[in-house]
């Protein structure tokens, strides 16, 4: 029996059990599932009270992180630009991830074995309410867990504008909302990438189903000074996660 046939059989059995209990299944509202890869701004606005705040001051602590990038890292970043700059506008999403993004993430090294934290590509994430379900695979997520992702701390949504018409912003926000609710916290950081440009994001929960978020100005990853800024921003994220995990312990 295939997985599809097994799921259908289980649905039929659940329906029969409910009918035996006197519950008419047609009266039970069906909860809609929204995939991270397909969700758009309209979906979020229909489901939640969510608003973008146009202030850059909130990023001051993050972007002014006191971290000195040594000459070896500067050389690494410049070589990364030299190797990819002429192709980055034509890269498919997987090309962008493997040739340009992954080397940066590997150099940062989000594998924190002692704290049971690492980065996950294409890890599943699901957040369920009585009104909707957010579900899908996240492009990149830093999370507790070594074998499987457990508690998410940071997301990066990769994206290549010329290949897909979808918008990475609501996809990232849906993931961040899911993490805030699952972690029972009120704030989380993330980023999305459109070709050469990186945007950093902070999301805050204000009340039940009520959120606000901030998006930074773009960082051009083909400019060495701005790529150093991206690297420094990711180092801040790593340090913050280490502090959070150790406080939780």
Buried (B, 14 or more C-beta within 10 A) or exposed (E): EEEEEEEEEEEEEEBEEBEEEEEEEEEEEEEEEBEBBEBBEEBBEEBBEBEBEEEEEBBEEBBEBEBEBEEEBBEBBEEBBEEBBEEBEEBEBEBBBEBBBBBBBEBBEBEBEEBBBBBBBEBEBEBBEEEBBBBBBBBBBBBBBBEEBBBBBBBBBBBBBEBEEBBBBBBBBBBBBBBBBBBEBEEBBBBBBBBBBBBBBBBBBEEEBEBBBBBBEBBBBBBBEBBBBBBBBBBBBBEBBBEBBEEEE
